Amino acid sequence: MDPSTASDAIAAVRDQIDDLDEDTMNCLSGIHGSVRQITKALVDLDLHLDERQFQQASDLGAGVVVSGFIALQRLLGELTSLGCRKTLIVEDLTKKLMCNPEEILPLVDALLASAEPSPPAMYMDPGEHALIQQRILAPKPPALPWLALVRTED
């Protein structure tokens, strides 16, 4: 593959690559927001259950948790579509340049900010992240403490 020909071919689809990148970054932002919403709601749900506040737990589960999962599912579907768009761009360039996709993909990825890994939990305040981690990893008391008092006969 001739580097100047590849550069010209990529320049011809640069608008498509930039649109894909912008759409992917927006989608990722939405996914991070949904994950944050669901995570916080699940921690709150867990707290309500521990406090035996069953109605509040049920309301939270039927509201925020369900709507968060629906939004996340929709956004993950959109992310799949964006992956297909990227594949089509790479396939078109592969046909034009008569080369392997493995040769084109790094050139396309180099133009995509969305191809760069993001730091863990960048979508969440570090203090909030630590609190959620602490809550998730905290040992749980027995769900039914009175069960330990019941004698079983062998």
C-alpha positions in Angstrom: 0.0 0.0 0.0 1.4 3.4 -1.1 1.4 5.8 1.9 0.5 8.8 -0.2 -2.4 7.0 -1.8 -3.6 5.8 1.6 -3.4 9.4 2.9 -5.5 10.7 0.0 -8.1 7.9 0.4 -8.4 8.6 4.1 -8.6 12.4 3.5 -11.5 11.7 1.1 -13.5 10.1 4.0 -12.2 12.3 6.8 -15.7 13.9 7.3 -17.2 10.4 7.8 -14.4 9.5 10.3 -14.9 12.8 12.2 -18.7 12.3 12.3 -18.2 8.7 13.5 -15.8 9.9 16.2 -18.2 12.6 17.4 -21.2 10.2 17.5 -19.1 7.6 19.3 -17.9 10.1 22.0 -21.5 11.3 22.5 -22.7 7.7 22.8 -19.9 6.8 25.3 -20.8 9.9 27.4 -24.4 8.6 27.5 -23.3 5.1 28.4 -21.1 6.4 31.2 -24.0 8.5 32.5 -26.4 5.5 32.4 -23.8 3.3 34.2 -23.4 6.0 36.9 -27.2 6.3 37.3 -27.7 2.5 37.6 -24.7 2.1 39.9 -26.0 4.8 42.3 -29.5 3.5 42.1 -28.4 -0.1 42.9 -26.4 1.1 45.9 -29.4 3.1 47.1 -31.6 0.0 46.5 -29.2 -2.1 48.6 -29.4 0.5 51.4 -33.2 0.4 51.3 -33.2 -3.3 51.5 -30.7 -3.3 54.4 -33.0 -0.9 56.2 -36.0 -3.0 55.3 -37.6 -0.1 53.5 -39.2 -2.4 50.9 -41.6 0.1 49.3 -38.7 2.6 48.7 -36.6 -0.3 47.3 -39.5 -1.4 45.0 -40.1 2.2 43.8 -36.4 2.7 43.1 -36.2 -0.6 41.3 -39.3 0.0 39.2 -38.2 3.6 38.4 -34.6 4.6 38.2 -33.1 1.1 37.8 -35.4 0.0 35.0 -35.2 3.3 33.1 -31.4 3.3 33.5 -31.2 -0.2 32.1 -33.5 0.7 29.2 -31.3 3.7 28.4 -28.2 1.7 28.6 -29.5 -1.0 26.3 -30.5 1.6 23.7 -27.1 3.2 23.9 -25.2 -0.1 23.6 -27.3 -0.8 20.5 -26.2 2.5 19.2 -22.6 1.7 20.0 -23.0 -1.5 18.0 -24.3 0.5 15.0 -21.3 2.9 15.3 -19.0 -0.1 15.2 -20.7 -1.2 12.0 -20.2 2.3 10.5 -16.5 2.1 11.4 -16.2 -1.4 9.8 -17.8 0.0 6.6 -15.4 2.9 6.4 -12.4 0.5 6.9 -13.9 -1.9 4.3 -14.4 0.8 1.7 -10.8 2.0 2.2 -9.6 -1.6 2.0 -11.3 -2.0 -1.4 -10.0 1.3 -2.7 -6.4 0.7 -1.6 -6.5 -3.1 -2.3 -5.0 -4.0 1.0 -5.9 -5.8 4.2 -8.2 -4.2 6.9 -5.3 -4.7 9.4 -3.3 -2.2 7.4 -6.1 0.4 7.4 -7.5 0.1 10.8 -4.6 1.6 12.7 -4.6 4.6 10.3 -8.3 5.2 11.0 -8.0 4.6 14.7 -5.2 7.2 14.8 -7.8 9.8 13.8 -10.4 8.7 16.4 -10.3 10.2 19.9 -12.9 7.6 20.7 -10.3 4.9 20.1 -8.2 6.1 23.0 -8.8 4.3 26.3 -10.4 6.4 29.0 -9.3 6.3 32.7 -11.4 4.1 34.9 -14.4 5.8 36.5 -13.8 9.1 34.6 -17.5 9.6 34.6 -17.8 9.6 38.4 -16.4 11.8 41.1 -13.5 10.0 42.8 -15.1 10.3 46.3 -18.4 9.0 45.0 -16.6 6.1 43.3 -14.8 5.2 46.6 -18.0 5.3 48.5 -19.7 3.0 46.0 -16.7 0.6 46.0 -16.8 0.6 49.8 -20.5 -0.2 49.8 -20.2 -3.0 47.2 -17.2 -4.6 49.0 -18.5 -4.2 52.5 -19.4 -7.5 54.2 -23.1 -8.1 54.4 -24.9 -9.1 57.6 -27.0 -12.3 57.1 -30.2 -11.4 55.3 -32.2 -13.3 58.0 -30.3 -13.0 61.2 -32.9 -15.0 63.1 -32.1 -18.0 61.0 -28.9 -18.4 62.9 -31.0 -19.0 66.0 -33.0 -21.8 64.6 -31.7 -25.2 65.6 -31.5 -27.9 63.0 -31.5 -31.5 64.0 -29.0 -33.8 62.3 
